[in-house]
Amino acid sequence: MAESTPSPPPTNPSPAAPAAAATSAGTNPSPGPAAKGAINAAAASASTVKPAPVELTGFRSALSHTGIPHSVLTWKPKLPSRNWLIFWTITASLSGAYYYDRRECNRIKEETIRMVEGRGREVLEGGSLGSTRRVTVWGAKWGGDEDTDRALRYFRKYVKPYLVAAAIDYDLPTSPLHGSITRQVHASILAQRRQALGLEPLPPLLSLPGVLSPEETRKKELEGGVVLVGRASLKEYFEGLRRGWTGGVDAWDWEKSIESKLETDGVFAEPKPETEVLDAAVETPGEAATPESTESAAIPAPSPPSTKPPTGLGFLSRPTPSVTNSSSPSASASAGPQIPPHWHIPPNPLPAQPPLLLLPFENHIGFTQIPAMIASFFNERYRVREGADAALALINSEVRPISKDDLGFDKKTEGYYNKAALELPKRIGEARKDYYDALAPRINEARAYENGTREMTEEEKKSGKVVKLDELKEERKKKELRWMGNEEGWEIVKPQAEVAWNEGWENWLKVFELPGRQSVGSSTKVE
């Protein structure tokens, strides 16, 4: 009888078996809701599983017991993104450049003040009534810049602190227009020459303690100095020297000369009636002029009484004063004594002048000069160094004779003049034309009101003010003073103009020798 083999135990079918069977059978049943929930729960649990913390070793393991967070101990630095790298690099570079530049500025300023502050403690000659050394600072207007005080502010920022530390006083004459320095220097020299010749009275001398005599005042001026800020100041100052010492000694006042031109140009001249013009132009042919007719024509006829209706405004009409002919002998005799021709010849040798300090100065204006402005902002230390060197030269009074090479001082800065500066004459011409086109009807209206031929307009009644001819004349005078002054001054300071120079000035004028520069001549000290 055959021995039967035992059959294997039945196995539990896997859950995937029916699905596999169904798949093999060609069917694909979708999972039920319970199966979907199980799948989602499994995925959520898998996503919320936190990675195991990094095991701390070495000193980090010891530091973990001090309370330092685990994230701090396991933090690993890494580079930021490309954009952040660019931002932080630029920011750090600019901040470092600015900090270094300003630190150098403070260092230079402190060192220079320590060098000169001993001069401020010296006892003055004359005790409490003595006067300190005084310099005159000229700062010309920069072309195209409406800020007329910029050059003087440059001096106050970069040179003044050292002069204050050395107890040196200074004068800052204003120069609101191109050519103002020339006109002021010319007027000062002319007054000096006329007083020396007795054509003008000397200023009154007060017998008071501390008041210097004219000789002592002149000595103090020579011991002081003149500071010329920028090339424009150099051109205007030298032109003033040329006009003052090489011109005549006739009385001259710039504003009065402009006023005389305006009075005789006929802008405010009252037009003649048409009947008078026709009577003067028409002459009967064949009729000769007799002495009686000539004499009667020379005597002005009395003006006929006015037939205008009364308006109650007659008090505004003023009689026109008679104008004296200045070319008559009586007028010329009463104008003053005749000046001998040899008095107009310049003195030889020329009187000594204070030494000159040439202070470089440039100004950037306009959109195209923004790169230069940025570079200048981060290089402030160079201007501080220039100001300190200039102040040291002035305080130490080391001078040398001027030379023609000094006439090229700061010439490169003229390349920074903008378009508005180079077109100044054109802009003045356009402004003058527009003003005079609008001035003519205003003159007619003011004259008609003063003559009583018109009433006040509604606008004049509301404002309670009527523009008069005198006000228009004053307004025109102010505008012409500005226009003519700038036109004349621009011809002096424009880049194409050369510095006024005379061959005899080389041994006459002196300049302060800046420290660290090559001397052009022997260096001497002002006593």
RODO-2510 file (C-alpha; in nm, 4 decimals, decimal comma):
residues 527
     n   res          X          Y          Z
     1     m     0,0000     0,0000     0,0000
     2     a     0,1439     0,3229    -0,1087
     3     e     0,2389     0,5849     0,1493
     4     s     0,0603     0,9188     0,0873
     5     t     0,2536     1,2456     0,1043
     6     p     0,1127     1,5234     0,3247
     7     s    -0,0161     1,8293     0,1386
     8     p     0,1289     2,1729     0,2239
     9     p    -0,0686     2,3889     0,4655
    10     p    -0,2959     2,6438     0,3079
    11     t    -0,1561     2,9939     0,2866
    12     n    -0,3487     3,3159     0,3381
    13     p    -0,3833     3,4985     0,0126
    14     s    -0,2259     3,8445     0,0115
    15     p    -0,4521     4,1521    -0,0227
    16     a    -0,2918     4,2310    -0,3527
    17     a    -0,3840     3,8936    -0,4935
    18     p    -0,7377     3,9822    -0,5857
    19     a    -0,6167     4,3036    -0,7406
    20     a    -0,3494     4,1177    -0,9331
    21     a    -0,6035     3,8627    -1,0363
    22     a    -0,8415     4,1276    -1,1414
    23     t    -0,5653     4,2996    -1,3339
    24     s    -0,4685     3,9827    -1,5021
    25     a    -0,8325     3,9281    -1,5788
    26     g    -0,8420     4,2694    -1,7469
    27     t    -1,0325     4,4634    -1,4783
    28     n    -0,9011     4,7687    -1,2688
    29     p    -1,1307     4,8388    -0,9788
    30     s    -1,0858     5,1803    -0,8056
    31     p    -0,9956     5,1812    -0,4355
    32     g    -1,2663     5,2543    -0,1976
    33     p    -1,2955     5,5464     0,0453
    34     a    -1,1265     5,3528     0,3216
    35     a    -0,8293     5,2785     0,1008
    36     k    -0,7968     5,6418    -0,0006
    37     g    -0,7971     5,7579     0,3597
    38     a    -0,5292     5,5096     0,4475
    39     i    -0,3131     5,6262     0,1624
    40     n    -0,3480     5,9955     0,2588
    41     a    -0,2722     5,9247     0,6223
    42     a     0,0392     5,7343     0,5269
    43     a     0,1591     6,0212     0,3071
    44     a     0,0930     6,2801     0,5804
    45     s     0,2782     6,0781     0,8408
    46     a     0,5711     6,0396     0,6044
    47     s     0,5900     6,4179     0,5409
    48     t     0,5733     6,5099     0,9087
    49     v     0,8550     6,2876     1,0100
    50     k     1,1438     6,5116     1,1312
    51     p     1,4980     6,4216     1,0430
    52     a     1,7083     6,2994     1,3250
    53     p     1,9080     6,5822     1,4935
    54     v     2,2701     6,6106     1,4036
    55     e     2,4829     6,4462     1,6647
    56     l     2,7093     6,6915     1,8462
    57     t     3,0702     6,6012     1,8934
    58     g     3,3710     6,7638     2,0438
    59     f     3,3360     7,1081     2,1955
    60     r     2,9852     7,1445     2,0508
    61     s     2,8715     6,8614     2,2730
    62     a     3,0123     7,0437     2,5739
    63     l     2,8562     7,3744     2,4700
    64     s     2,5151     7,2136     2,4345
    65     h     2,5001     7,1843     2,8145
    66     t     2,5443     7,5619     2,8562
    67     g     2,2023     7,6437     2,7147
    68     i     2,3063     7,7345     2,3637
    69     p     2,0370     7,6233     2,1206
    70     h     2,1091     7,3160     1,9155
    71     s     2,0413     7,5090     1,5928
    72     v     2,3141     7,7574     1,6775
    73     l     2,5711     7,4885     1,7411
    74     t     2,4916     7,3099     1,4179
    75     w     2,4605     7,6254     1,1998
    76     k     2,6793     7,6226     0,8909
    77     p     2,7369     7,9593     0,7135
    78     k     2,6840     7,9807     0,3410
    79     l     2,7165     8,2527     0,0794
    80     p     2,4078     8,4648     0,0115
    81     s     2,2539     8,4887    -0,3294
    82     r     2,4208     8,6684    -0,6176
    83     n     2,2054     8,9806    -0,5824
    84     w     2,2738     9,0106    -0,2108
    85     l     2,6451     8,9680    -0,2738
    86     i     2,6386     9,2577    -0,5218
    87     f     2,4434     9,4786    -0,2825
    88     w     2,6639     9,4178     0,0225
    89     t     2,9847     9,4553    -0,1794
    90     i     2,8824     9,7951    -0,3176
    91     t     2,7512     9,9146     0,0189
    92     a     3,0642     9,8091     0,2053
    93     s     3,2940     9,9628    -0,0563
    94     l     3,1178    10,3000    -0,0567
    95     s     3,0938    10,3086     0,3218
    96     g     3,4600    10,2253     0,3564
    97     a     3,5636    10,4895     0,1038
    98     y     3,3508    10,7542     0,2772
    99     y     3,4772    10,6628     0,6241
   100     y     3,8418    10,6652     0,5167
   101     d     3,8046    10,9974     0,3355
   102     r     3,6391    11,1752     0,6279
   103     r     3,8855    11,0283     0,8763
   104     e     4,1721    11,1680     0,6707
   105     c     3,9973    11,5062     0,6566
   106     n     3,9744    11,5216     1,0348
   107     r     4,3350    11,4113     1,0733
   108     i     4,4669    11,6779     0,8341
   109     k     4,2591    11,9472     0,9989
   110     e     4,3673    11,8558     1,3517
   111     e     4,7347    11,8340     1,2560
   112     t     4,7310    12,1730     1,0837
   113     i     4,5515    12,3425     1,3722
   114     r     4,8104    12,2046     1,6162
   115     m     5,0839    12,3494     1,3942
   116     v     4,9434    12,7043     1,3873
   117     e     4,7587    12,7467     1,7159
   118     g     5,0787    12,8726     1,8778
   119     r     5,0579    13,1856     1,6615
   120     g     4,7242    13,2659     1,8184
   121     r     4,8790    13,2815     2,1658
   122     e     5,1443    13,5358     2,0729
   123     v     5,1185    13,8793     2,2342
   124     l     5,0043    14,1526     1,9962
   125     e     5,2250    14,4489     1,9238
   126     g     5,0636    14,7334     2,1131
   127     g     4,9026    14,5171     2,3780
   128     s     4,5261    14,5212     2,4086
   129     l     4,5039    14,8116     2,1614
   130     g     4,7052    14,6318     1,8951
   131     s     4,5467    14,4983     1,5787
   132     t     4,5843    14,1523     1,4368
   133     r     4,6995    14,0673     1,0898
   134     r     4,4201    14,1010     0,8327
   135     v     4,3798    13,9563     0,4838
   136     t     4,1308    14,0351     0,2073
   137     v     3,9530    13,7456     0,0367
   138     w     3,8130    13,7828    -0,3149
   139     g     3,5739    13,5182    -0,4467
   140     a     3,4394    13,5767    -0,7975
   141     k     3,1066    13,4479    -0,9192
   142     w     3,1254    13,1119    -1,0954
   143     g     2,9906    13,1144    -1,4493
   144     g     2,6419    12,9669    -1,4745
   145     d     2,5872    12,9547    -1,0970
   146     e     2,3267    13,1834    -0,9420
   147     d     2,4808    13,1318    -0,5976
   148     t     2,7205    13,4263    -0,5810
   149     d     2,8653    13,3290    -0,2409
   150     r     2,9944    12,9834    -0,3296
   151     a     3,3615    13,0799    -0,3640
   152     l     3,3613    13,2600    -0,0284
   153     r     3,1928    12,9607     0,1365
   154     y     3,4718    12,7462    -0,0045
   155     f     3,7228    12,9703     0,1721
   156     r     3,5259    12,9638     0,4981
   157     k     3,5134    12,5840     0,4929
   158     y     3,8686    12,4948     0,3928
   159     v     4,0908    12,7876     0,5008
   160     k     3,9130    12,9900     0,7676
   161     p     3,9559    12,7389     1,0591
   162     y     4,3345    12,7641     1,0403
   163     l     4,3345    13,1448     1,0201
   164     v     4,1087    13,1590     1,3248
   165     a     4,3462    12,9282     1,5120
   166     a     4,6380    13,1565     1,4183
   167     a     4,4439    13,4746     1,5173
   168     i     4,4416    13,6186     1,1641
   169     d     4,1430    13,8318     1,0690
   170     y     3,9933    13,8545     0,7211
   171     d     3,7596    14,0666     0,5090
   172     l     3,5108    13,9120     0,2672
   173     p     3,3944    14,1722     0,0126
   174     t     3,0934    14,0567    -0,1865
   175     s     3,1013    14,0189    -0,5644
   176     p     2,7447    13,9561    -0,6860
   177     l     2,8205    14,0089    -1,0563
   178     h     3,0870    13,9125    -1,3044
   179     g     3,3444    14,1917    -1,2921
   180     s     3,2542    14,3094    -0,9406
   181     i     3,6089    14,2475    -0,8179
   182     t     3,7518    14,4440    -1,1101
   183     r     3,5302    14,7433    -1,0417
   184     q     3,5969    14,7426    -0,6671
   185     v     3,9749    14,7139    -0,7065
   186     h     3,9708    14,9833    -0,9763
   187     a     3,7707    15,2207    -0,7554
   188     s     3,9993    15,1583    -0,4558
   189     i     4,3196    15,2254    -0,6517
   190     l     4,1690    15,5315    -0,8189
   191     a     4,0698    15,6773    -0,4819
   192     q     4,4215    15,6111    -0,3520
   193     r     4,5794    15,7920    -0,6489
   194     r     4,3393    16,0863    -0,6333
   195     q     4,3983    16,1315    -0,2605
   196     a     4,7738    16,1280    -0,3156
   197     l     4,7333    16,4023    -0,5802
   198     g     4,5000    16,6087    -0,3643
   199     l     4,2011    16,5590    -0,5942
   200     e     4,0006    16,3989    -0,3156
   201     p     4,0063    16,4698     0,0581
   202     l     4,1700    16,2206     0,2867
   203     p     3,9451    16,0308     0,5277
   204     p     3,9183    16,2048     0,8653
   205     l     4,1731    16,0898     1,1200
   206     l     4,0320    16,0227     1,4653
   207     s     4,2649    16,0842     1,7589
   208     l     4,1493    15,7826     1,9563
   209     p     4,3438    15,4969     2,1150
   210     g     4,3769    15,2043     1,8765
   211     v     4,2949    15,4064     1,5632
   212     l     4,5735    15,3661     1,3088
   213     s     4,7103    15,6445     1,0939
   214     p     4,6978    15,6098     0,7126
   215     e     5,0637    15,5058     0,7076
   216     e     5,0076    15,2385     0,9723
   217     t     4,6963    15,1176     0,7939
   218     r     4,8915    15,0842     0,4702
   219     k     5,1648    14,8924     0,6504
   220     k     4,9086    14,6521     0,7947
   221     e     4,7664    14,5931     0,4469
   222     l     5,1085    14,4978     0,3127
   223     e     5,1675    14,2639     0,6071
   224     g     4,8339    14,0942     0,5452
   225     g     4,7699    13,9604     0,2006
   226     v     4,5086    13,9004    -0,0659
   227     v     4,3426    13,5617    -0,1186
   228     l     4,2146    13,4938    -0,4718
   229     v     3,9702    13,2012    -0,4773
   230     g     3,9734    13,0442    -0,8217
   231     r     4,0875    13,1545    -1,1651
   232     a     3,7980    13,3950    -1,2186
   233     s     3,9090    13,5925    -0,9123
   234     l     4,2638    13,6055    -1,0503
   235     k     4,1433    13,7456    -1,3842
   236     e     3,9164    14,0056    -1,2271
   237     y     4,1761    14,1177    -0,9715
   238     f     4,4515    14,1627    -1,2302
   239     e     4,2147    14,3526    -1,4595
   240     g     4,1334    14,5835    -1,1687
   241     l     4,5048    14,6433    -1,1107
   242     r     4,5536    14,7243    -1,4780
   243     r     4,2664    14,9723    -1,4913
   244     g     4,3545    15,1330    -1,1612
   245     w     4,7274    15,1876    -1,2157
   246     t     4,7501    15,2368    -1,5927
   247     g     4,4363    15,4466    -1,6418
   248     g     4,3781    15,8145    -1,5751
   249     v     4,2784    15,9802    -1,2493
   250     d     3,9504    16,1332    -1,3632
   251     a     3,6642    16,0904    -1,1200
   252     w     3,4803    15,7678    -1,1947
   253     d     3,1802    15,5913    -1,0478
   254     w     3,0508    15,2851    -1,2279
   255     e     2,6867    15,3160    -1,1257
   256     k     2,6753    15,6860    -1,2115
   257     s     2,8298    15,6185    -1,5514
   258     i     2,5563    15,3640    -1,6225
   259     e     2,2897    15,6072    -1,5039
   260     s     2,4178    15,8776    -1,7381
   261     k     2,3969    15,6351    -2,0313
   262     l     2,0410    15,5420    -1,9426
   263     e     1,9316    15,9037    -1,9076
   264     t     2,0435    15,9938    -2,2591
   265     d     1,9263    15,6871    -2,4532
   266     g     1,5755    15,8283    -2,5030
   267     v     1,3752    15,5336    -2,3701
   268     f     1,1733    15,7565    -2,1361
   269     a     1,1787    16,0625    -2,3655
   270     e     0,8324    16,2111    -2,4097
   271     p     0,7273    16,2018    -2,7765
   272     k     0,6776    16,5399    -2,9443
   273     p     0,3340    16,6302    -3,0800
   274     e     0,2937    16,5751    -3,4539
   275     t     0,2224    16,9457    -3,5185
   276     e     0,5594    17,0490    -3,3731
   277     v     0,7385    16,7873    -3,5785
   278     l     0,5727    16,9056    -3,8991
   279     d     0,6379    17,2746    -3,8242
   280     a     1,0059    17,2023    -3,7622
   281     a     1,0436    16,9897    -4,0743
   282     v     0,8560    17,2118    -4,3226
   283     e     1,0417    17,5246    -4,4368
   284     t     0,9023    17,7846    -4,6801
   285     p     1,1229    17,7905    -4,9948
   286     g     1,2946    18,1214    -5,0704
   287     e     1,2467    18,2600    -4,7200
   288     a     1,5733    18,3551    -4,5507
   289     a     1,6186    18,3463    -4,1763
   290     t     1,6598    18,6967    -4,0317
   291     p     1,8426    18,7751    -3,7093
   292     e     1,5112    18,8816    -3,5562
   293     s     1,3509    18,5504    -3,6454
   294     t     1,6521    18,3604    -3,5162
   295     e     1,6454    18,5490    -3,1888
   296     s     1,2735    18,4991    -3,1492
   297     a     1,3123    18,1291    -3,2229
   298     a     1,5759    18,0980    -2,9533
   299     i     1,3344    18,2325    -2,6919
   300     p     1,0893    17,9577    -2,5968
   301     a     0,7283    18,0591    -2,6334
   302     p     0,5046    18,0283    -2,3317
   303     s     0,3115    17,7077    -2,3303
   304     p    -0,0606    17,7500    -2,3924
   305     p    -0,2956    17,6718    -2,1093
   306     s    -0,4112    17,3140    -2,1001
   307     t    -0,7573    17,2501    -2,2402
   308     k    -0,7867    16,9039    -2,0846
   309     p    -1,0931    16,8462    -1,8680
   310     p    -1,0165    16,8568    -1,4966
   311     t    -0,9667    16,5099    -1,3536
   312     g    -0,8511    16,5938    -1,0036
   313     l    -0,5085    16,4399    -1,0800
   314     g    -0,3194    16,7569    -1,1551
   315     f    -0,1079    16,7180    -0,8432
   316     l     0,0679    16,4222    -1,0106
   317     s     0,2036    16,6399    -1,2915
   318     r     0,5435    16,7802    -1,2065
   319     p     0,7302    17,0442    -1,4035
   320     t     1,0255    16,9082    -1,5988
   321     p     1,3520    17,0621    -1,4762
   322     s     1,5605    17,2380    -1,7347
   323     v     1,8672    17,0486    -1,8536
   324     t     2,1921    17,2427    -1,8582
   325     n     2,4183    17,1854    -2,1538
   326     s     2,7321    17,0310    -2,0092
   327     s     2,9375    17,1326    -2,3111
   328     s     2,9050    17,5031    -2,2346
   329     p     3,2128    17,6807    -2,0939
   330     s     3,0353    17,7756    -1,7732
   331     a     2,9329    17,4172    -1,7083
   332     s     3,2826    17,2846    -1,7718
   333     a     3,4330    17,5497    -1,5498
   334     s     3,2009    17,4651    -1,2641
   335     a     3,2646    17,0907    -1,3026
   336     g     3,5992    17,1150    -1,1272
   337     p     3,9634    17,2071    -1,1840
   338     q     4,1351    17,0737    -1,4912
   339     i     4,3738    16,7828    -1,4203
   340     p     4,7244    16,8275    -1,5641
   341     p     4,8022    16,5635    -1,8271
   342     h     5,1118    16,4371    -1,6465
   343     w     4,9009    16,3424    -1,3452
   344     h     4,7399    16,0671    -1,5515
   345     i     5,0777    15,8959    -1,6000
   346     p     5,1128    15,5921    -1,3692
   347     p     5,3611    15,6355    -1,0840
   348     n     5,7022    15,4845    -1,1350
   349     p     5,7796    15,2653    -0,9506
   350     l     5,4346    15,1384    -0,8644
   351     p     5,3472    15,1266    -0,4934
   352     a     5,3971    14,7960    -0,3177
   353     q     5,1030    14,5568    -0,3119
   354     p     5,0069    14,2855    -0,0611
   355     p     5,1239    13,9352    -0,1579
   356     l     4,8724    13,7094    -0,3300
   357     l     4,7520    13,3656    -0,2240
   358     l     4,6185    13,1603    -0,5159
   359     l     4,3567    12,9173    -0,3823
   360     p     4,2322    12,6559    -0,6340
   361     f     3,8549    12,6328    -0,6687
   362     e     3,6200    12,4487    -0,9027
   363     n     3,2439    12,4107    -0,9127
   364     h     3,0400    12,1371    -1,0791
   365     i     2,6954    12,2297    -1,2131
   366     g     2,4712    12,0364    -1,4477
   367     f     2,3622    11,6812    -1,5229
   368     t     2,6695    11,5966    -1,7285
   369     q     2,8992    11,6704    -1,4338
   370     i     2,7346    11,4259    -1,1919
   371     p     3,0268    11,1766    -1,2208
   372     a     3,2661    11,4557    -1,1223
   373     m     3,0403    11,5447    -0,8285
   374     i     3,0441    11,1828    -0,7061
   375     a     3,4216    11,1588    -0,7377
   376     s     3,4577    11,4901    -0,5561
   377     f     3,2343    11,3666    -0,2727
   378     f     3,4664    11,0738    -0,1997
   379     n     3,7864    11,2806    -0,2350
   380     e     3,7190    11,5570     0,0129
   381     r     4,0603    11,5025     0,1715
   382     y     4,2380    11,6552    -0,1280
   383     r     4,0501    11,9835    -0,0927
   384     v     4,1146    11,9832     0,2807
   385     r     4,4849    11,9339     0,2097
   386     e     4,4863    12,2206    -0,0431
   387     g     4,3145    12,4498     0,2058
   388     a     4,5563    12,3548     0,4823
   389     d     4,8601    12,4128     0,2593
   390     a     4,7247    12,7501     0,1494
   391     a     4,6611    12,8538     0,5093
   392     l     5,0122    12,7472     0,6141
   393     a     5,1653    12,9502     0,3316
   394     l     4,9639    13,2539     0,4365
   395     i     5,0421    13,2157     0,8058
   396     n     5,4148    13,1545     0,7525
   397     s     5,4381    13,4472     0,5054
   398     e     5,6784    13,2710     0,2712
   399     v     5,6574    13,4652    -0,0573
   400     r     5,8286    13,4706    -0,3962
   401     p     5,8073    13,6998    -0,7004
   402     i     5,5250    13,6277    -0,9390
   403     s     5,6044    13,4886    -1,2829
   404     k     5,4223    13,4304    -1,6085
   405     d     5,3819    13,0651    -1,5158
   406     d     5,1412    13,1717    -1,2425
   407     l     4,9068    13,3175    -1,5048
   408     g     4,8027    12,9618    -1,5943
   409     f     4,6804    12,9024    -1,2396
   410     d     4,3716    12,6756    -1,2254
   411     k     4,3206    12,6982    -1,6009
   412     k     4,1776    12,3466    -1,6241
   413     t     3,8745    12,4487    -1,4179
   414     e     3,7465    12,6673    -1,7019
   415     g     3,6522    12,3461    -1,8802
   416     y     3,3776    12,2929    -1,6205
   417     y     3,1753    12,5969    -1,7324
   418     n     2,8341    12,4728    -1,8417
   419     k     2,6253    12,5775    -2,1401
   420     a     2,4394    12,8450    -1,9435
   421     a     2,7689    13,0167    -1,8610
   422     l     2,9043    13,0070    -2,2150
   423     e     2,5781    13,1499    -2,3540
   424     l     2,5509    13,4305    -2,0986
   425     p     2,5676    13,7207    -2,3511
   426     k     2,2980    13,5575    -2,5635
   427     r     2,0697    13,5019    -2,2656
   428     i     2,1156    13,8615    -2,1501
   429     g     2,0287    13,9875    -2,4987
   430     e     1,7087    13,7834    -2,5065
   431     a     1,6074    13,8957    -2,1575
   432     r     1,6744    14,2597    -2,2459
   433     k     1,4658    14,2378    -2,5637
   434     d     1,1707    14,0805    -2,3831
   435     y     1,1890    14,3408    -2,1083
   436     y     1,1936    14,6413    -2,3402
   437     d     0,9098    14,4990    -2,5502
   438     a     0,6966    14,4892    -2,2367
   439     l     0,8290    14,8209    -2,1005
   440     a     0,7042    15,0480    -2,3804
   441     p     0,3291    15,0094    -2,3074
   442     r     0,3940    15,0431    -1,9349
   443     i     0,5714    15,3752    -1,9952
   444     n     0,2801    15,5021    -2,2040
   445     e     0,0282    15,4033    -1,9375
   446     a     0,2305    15,5640    -1,6576
   447     r     0,2807    15,8847    -1,8577
   448     a    -0,0885    15,9013    -1,9486
   449     y    -0,1877    15,8671    -1,5843
   450     e     0,0580    16,1310    -1,4666
   451     n    -0,0583    16,3675    -1,7431
   452     g    -0,4191    16,3120    -1,6404
   453     t    -0,5352    16,1599    -1,9690
   454     r    -0,6555    15,8309    -1,8192
   455     e    -0,8198    15,7038    -1,5048
   456     m    -0,7138    15,4190    -1,2799
   457     t    -0,7918    15,0719    -1,4083
   458     e    -0,9912    14,8201    -1,2085
   459     e    -0,6750    14,6319    -1,1122
   460     e    -0,5090    14,9541    -0,9962
   461     k    -0,8152    15,0423    -0,7906
   462     k    -0,8114    14,7013    -0,6228
   463     s    -0,4390    14,7149    -0,5448
   464     g    -0,4460    15,0850    -0,4594
   465     k    -0,1148    15,1405    -0,6391
   466     v    -0,0279    15,3012    -0,9703
   467     v     0,3126    15,2462    -1,1301
   468     k     0,4861    15,5784    -1,1923
   469     l     0,7611    15,6742    -1,4319
   470     d     1,0148    15,7139    -1,1519
   471     e     0,9490    15,3573    -1,0399
   472     l     0,9921    15,2287    -1,3935
   473     k     1,3190    15,4196    -1,4262
   474     e     1,4485    15,2705    -1,1017
   475     e     1,3417    14,9221    -1,2084
   476     r     1,5134    14,9615    -1,5441
   477     k     1,8287    15,0957    -1,3822
   478     k     1,8590    14,7899    -1,1558
   479     k     1,8147    14,5513    -1,4464
   480     e     2,0640    14,7347    -1,6663
   481     l     2,3200    14,7490    -1,3864
   482     r     2,2995    14,3722    -1,3584
   483     w     2,3002    14,3112    -1,7332
   484     m     2,5796    14,5537    -1,8174
   485     g     2,7866    14,4427    -1,5201
   486     n     2,7632    14,0757    -1,6140
   487     e     2,8326    14,1484    -1,9810
   488     e     3,1434    14,3487    -1,8985
   489     g     3,2620    14,0982    -1,6391
   490     w     3,2098    13,7946    -1,8618
   491     e     3,4421    13,9461    -2,1197
   492     i     3,7078    13,9399    -1,8456
   493     v     3,6548    13,5880    -1,7064
   494     k     3,5463    13,3907    -2,0137
   495     p     3,7788    13,0996    -2,1046
   496     q     3,9030    13,2711    -2,4214
   497     a     4,0207    13,5802    -2,2288
   498     e     4,3790    13,5965    -2,1017
   499     v     4,4875    13,7278    -1,7643
   500     a     4,5787    14,0980    -1,7723
   501     w     4,9558    14,1267    -1,7489
   502     n     5,2290    14,3873    -1,7699
   503     e     5,5970    14,3058    -1,8046
   504     g     5,6821    14,5322    -1,5139
   505     w     5,4626    14,3371    -1,2753
   506     e     5,7007    14,0420    -1,2481
   507     n     5,9168    14,2192    -0,9903
   508     w     5,6254    14,4147    -0,8456
   509     l     5,3763    14,1490    -0,7328
   510     k     5,4532    13,8591    -0,5011
   511     v     5,2711    13,5362    -0,4240
   512     f     5,2739    13,3107    -0,1207
   513     e     5,4818    12,9990    -0,1712
   514     l     5,2777    12,6857    -0,1009
   515     p     5,4593    12,4199     0,1050
   516     g     5,5837    12,1208    -0,0860
   517     r     5,5867    12,2974    -0,4242
   518     q     5,8764    12,3896    -0,6456
   519     s     5,9744    12,7535    -0,6019
   520     v     6,0054    12,9621    -0,9157
   521     g     6,2276    13,2151    -0,7477
   522     s     6,4034    13,2935    -0,4283
   523     s     6,1770    13,2661    -0,1257
   524     t     6,1662    13,5571     0,1128
   525     k     5,9665    13,6356     0,4213
   526     v     5,7376    13,9353     0,4587
   527     e     5,8559    14,1569     0,7373
***
